[in-house]
Amino acid sequence: EDYLNCFRYGCPPHGGLGMGLARVLMVMLGLDSIREATFLFRGPNRLTP
């Protein structure tokens, strides 16, 4: 529960380029949104798998 509460106010700072498989697919396929390339999109309103 504490883990989920920290994400209610935004994501903690993190580093990295953010180039995952979904982003590579998005660029290769010319998609407009990362949601179209992701199998299970995890947005701010989705807290359970």
Summary of the structure (lengths in Angstrom):
residues: 49
radius of gyration: 13.2
end to end distance: 14.4
largest distance: 38.1
contacts: 62
relative contact order: 0.12
helix: 37%
strand: 0%
